[in-house]
Amino acid sequence: MVQRTGVSPAELILSHAIRLSAHILAAVVREGEPVNIALAERMDAWIERQHTLLIAAQDNQQQADQHRLVLHDPDITEYPVNSYVLYTPPSGHDNKLVARHRGPYQIIECNTSIYIIEDLLRDKRITTHVHNFRPFIYDPAYTNPTSIVQQNEQEFAVAQILGHREDPQRRATMEFLVSWTDFGADQNSWEPYKALMHVDVLHAYLRRHRMRTLIPKEHK
């Protein structure tokens, strides 16, 4: 900031008082007369200045980021909320067997170049820069993004659904006890409906237990 303004952040907030540390709380002179100002009032003024400077700094940084991004990636685009993208973690990955572009993830929220995306299997949200995305192009008539994630991460080797819990009228709360192929009973686990909704084994279970309404329409 010194390079841009010629003064330090402390000087901008505290004015000349930063140079007079021994008299930082001395009376302020207004129109030739000393005026006593309470410490709380001084602190409020400093905090207000700081808030104004932080907003200006954030706007400046955002503009600088956008400028650098355009220089390095002239094909940068915007992604609408609820669309799907492939995500590349900025720190990279160590496992060469894992795809570089992960996902797809769903766009939940965006603020200029900063986006919030959601993991379709784990309801986990990530805040990241648009530069870390690649478009996920698919035909919704034939492809379900969640199914793609499941296949990519090999989430589904479901042998059997052993039970369920929570209210079928509130599908988002439902969980199913899963027996996994090639794993023993000690590896059985409760999995959320959202993670299993496109699995044929679950559909058969739902039919047997008169819960056909929970089967996605594309599987009926």
C-alpha positions as CSV (number, residue, x, y, z in Angstrom):
1,M,0.0,0.0,0.0
2,V,2.9,2.3,0.7
3,Q,3.9,2.0,-3.0
4,R,0.4,3.0,-4.2
5,T,-0.4,5.8,-1.6
6,G,3.0,7.0,-0.3
7,V,1.9,6.3,3.3
8,S,1.6,3.2,5.5
9,P,-1.8,1.7,6.5
10,A,-1.2,2.8,10.1
11,E,-0.7,6.4,9.0
12,L,-3.9,6.3,7.0
13,I,-5.9,5.1,10.0
14,L,-4.2,7.1,12.8
15,S,-3.3,10.2,10.7
16,H,-0.2,12.0,12.2
17,A,-0.8,10.4,15.6
18,I,1.4,7.5,14.6
19,R,4.4,9.8,14.7
20,L,3.5,11.0,18.2
21,S,3.2,7.8,20.1
22,A,3.9,9.5,23.4
23,H,1.0,11.9,22.8
24,I,-1.4,9.7,20.8
25,L,-4.2,10.5,23.2
26,A,-3.5,14.2,23.6
27,A,-6.3,16.7,23.1
28,V,-7.2,17.5,19.5
29,V,-7.1,21.1,18.4
30,R,-10.0,22.4,16.5
31,E,-10.3,26.0,15.3
32,G,-7.5,26.9,17.7
33,E,-9.1,25.4,20.7
34,P,-8.2,22.1,22.4
35,V,-11.0,19.6,22.4
36,N,-11.1,16.5,24.6
37,I,-12.2,13.4,22.7
38,A,-13.0,10.2,24.6
39,L,-10.9,7.2,23.8
40,A,-14.0,5.3,22.6
41,E,-14.8,8.0,20.1
42,R,-11.2,7.9,18.8
43,M,-11.4,4.1,18.5
44,D,-14.7,4.3,16.6
45,A,-13.1,6.7,14.1
46,W,-10.1,4.5,13.6
47,I,-12.2,1.4,13.1
48,E,-14.4,3.2,10.6
49,R,-11.3,4.3,8.7
50,Q,-9.9,0.8,8.8
51,H,-13.3,-0.6,7.4
52,T,-13.2,1.9,4.6
53,L,-9.6,1.0,3.7
54,L,-10.3,-2.8,3.8
55,I,-13.2,-2.4,1.3
56,A,-11.0,-0.3,-1.0
57,A,-8.2,-2.9,-0.7
58,Q,-10.5,-5.8,-1.5
59,D,-11.9,-4.0,-4.6
60,N,-8.4,-3.2,-5.7
61,Q,-7.2,-6.8,-5.2
62,Q,-10.3,-8.1,-7.1
63,Q,-9.6,-5.9,-10.0
64,A,-5.9,-6.9,-10.1
65,D,-6.9,-10.6,-10.0
66,Q,-9.3,-10.2,-12.9
67,H,-6.6,-8.3,-14.9
68,R,-4.0,-11.0,-14.3
69,L,-6.6,-13.7,-15.1
70,V,-7.5,-12.2,-18.4
71,L,-3.8,-11.8,-19.3
72,H,-3.1,-15.5,-18.6
73,D,-6.4,-17.0,-19.7
74,P,-8.2,-15.0,-22.5
75,D,-10.8,-17.7,-22.8
76,I,-12.1,-17.3,-19.3
77,T,-15.9,-17.5,-19.0
78,E,-18.6,-17.2,-16.5
79,Y,-20.6,-20.1,-15.1
80,P,-24.3,-19.7,-14.1
81,V,-25.6,-20.8,-10.7
82,N,-26.8,-24.5,-10.8
83,S,-24.6,-25.4,-13.7
84,Y,-21.9,-28.0,-13.5
85,V,-18.1,-27.7,-13.7
86,L,-15.0,-29.8,-13.4
87,Y,-12.7,-28.6,-10.6
88,T,-8.9,-28.7,-10.4
89,P,-7.6,-28.1,-6.8
90,P,-5.1,-25.2,-7.0
91,S,-2.6,-27.2,-4.9
92,G,-2.6,-30.0,-7.5
93,H,-2.6,-33.6,-6.5
94,D,0.0,-36.3,-5.7
95,N,-1.8,-39.4,-6.9
96,K,-1.3,-39.8,-10.6
97,L,-4.2,-42.2,-10.8
98,V,-6.6,-39.5,-9.8
99,A,-8.1,-37.4,-12.6
100,R,-6.7,-33.9,-12.7
101,H,-10.1,-32.4,-13.2
102,R,-12.5,-33.7,-10.6
103,G,-16.2,-33.7,-10.5
104,P,-18.5,-32.6,-11.8
105,Y,-19.4,-30.1,-9.0
106,Q,-22.5,-27.9,-9.0
107,I,-22.2,-24.1,-8.9
108,I,-24.0,-22.8,-5.8
109,E,-23.0,-19.2,-5.6
110,C,-20.8,-16.7,-7.4
111,N,-19.3,-13.3,-6.7
112,T,-17.4,-12.0,-9.7
113,S,-14.5,-14.4,-10.0
114,I,-15.0,-16.3,-6.7
115,Y,-17.4,-19.3,-6.7
116,I,-18.9,-21.7,-4.3
117,I,-19.2,-25.2,-5.6
118,E,-20.8,-28.3,-4.0
119,D,-19.6,-31.9,-4.0
120,L,-22.6,-33.9,-5.4
121,L,-21.9,-36.9,-3.1
122,R,-20.9,-35.4,0.2
123,D,-22.8,-32.1,0.4
124,K,-19.4,-30.5,0.9
125,R,-18.9,-26.9,-0.3
126,I,-15.7,-25.4,-1.7
127,T,-14.9,-21.7,-2.2
128,T,-12.5,-21.2,-5.1
129,H,-11.5,-19.0,-8.1
130,V,-13.1,-19.4,-11.5
131,H,-9.7,-20.1,-12.9
132,N,-9.8,-23.6,-11.3
133,F,-12.8,-24.7,-13.4
134,R,-13.3,-26.4,-16.7
135,P,-16.8,-26.6,-18.2
136,F,-18.6,-29.9,-17.8
137,I,-20.5,-30.5,-21.1
138,Y,-23.2,-33.2,-21.1
139,D,-26.6,-34.0,-22.4
140,P,-29.1,-34.0,-19.5
141,A,-31.4,-36.3,-21.4
142,Y,-28.8,-39.1,-21.2
143,T,-26.4,-38.1,-18.4
144,N,-26.8,-37.5,-14.7
145,P,-23.9,-35.5,-13.2
146,T,-24.2,-37.4,-9.9
147,S,-23.8,-40.7,-11.7
148,I,-20.6,-39.4,-13.4
149,V,-19.1,-38.5,-10.0
150,Q,-20.1,-41.9,-8.6
151,Q,-18.4,-43.7,-11.5
152,N,-15.3,-41.5,-11.4
153,E,-14.8,-42.1,-7.7
154,Q,-15.9,-45.7,-7.8
155,E,-18.4,-45.0,-5.1
156,F,-20.7,-47.8,-6.1
157,A,-19.9,-51.4,-5.6
158,V,-23.2,-51.9,-3.7
159,A,-24.0,-55.5,-3.0
160,Q,-27.2,-55.1,-1.0
161,I,-29.3,-52.6,0.9
162,L,-29.9,-54.0,4.4
163,G,-32.2,-51.4,5.9
164,H,-33.2,-47.8,6.1
165,R,-33.9,-45.1,8.7
166,E,-35.6,-41.7,9.0
167,D,-38.9,-40.6,7.3
168,P,-39.5,-41.6,3.7
169,Q,-41.6,-38.4,3.3
170,R,-38.4,-36.4,3.9
171,R,-36.1,-38.1,1.5
172,A,-33.2,-35.7,2.2
173,T,-33.0,-37.1,5.7
174,M,-33.1,-40.8,4.7
175,E,-30.1,-43.1,5.1
176,F,-29.7,-46.7,3.9
177,L,-27.5,-49.4,5.4
178,V,-25.2,-50.6,2.6
179,S,-23.4,-53.9,2.2
180,W,-20.4,-53.4,-0.1
181,T,-19.2,-55.9,-2.8
182,D,-15.9,-57.5,-1.8
183,F,-16.1,-56.2,1.8
184,G,-17.2,-57.9,5.0
185,A,-20.1,-57.1,7.3
186,D,-17.8,-54.9,9.4
187,Q,-17.6,-52.5,6.5
188,N,-21.3,-52.0,6.2
189,S,-22.2,-48.3,6.4
190,W,-25.1,-45.9,6.5
191,E,-25.2,-43.8,3.3
192,P,-27.5,-40.8,2.5
193,Y,-30.2,-41.1,-0.1
194,K,-28.5,-38.6,-2.3
195,A,-25.5,-40.8,-2.7
196,L,-27.5,-43.9,-3.7
197,M,-30.5,-42.5,-5.6
198,H,-29.2,-43.7,-9.0
199,V,-28.2,-47.2,-7.9
200,D,-30.2,-50.1,-9.2
201,V,-29.8,-52.1,-6.0
202,L,-31.5,-49.3,-4.1
203,H,-34.4,-49.1,-6.6
204,A,-35.1,-52.8,-6.1
205,Y,-35.1,-52.3,-2.3
206,L,-37.5,-49.3,-2.6
207,R,-39.9,-51.4,-4.8
208,R,-39.9,-54.2,-2.2
209,H,-40.6,-51.8,0.6
210,R,-43.3,-49.8,-1.2
211,M,-41.3,-46.7,-1.5
212,R,-41.5,-46.3,-5.3
213,T,-41.9,-42.5,-4.9
214,L,-38.2,-42.3,-3.9
215,I,-37.0,-43.7,-7.2
216,P,-35.9,-40.9,-9.6
217,K,-38.2,-40.6,-12.6
218,E,-35.5,-41.4,-15.1
219,H,-35.2,-44.9,-13.4
220,K,-38.9,-45.8,-13.2
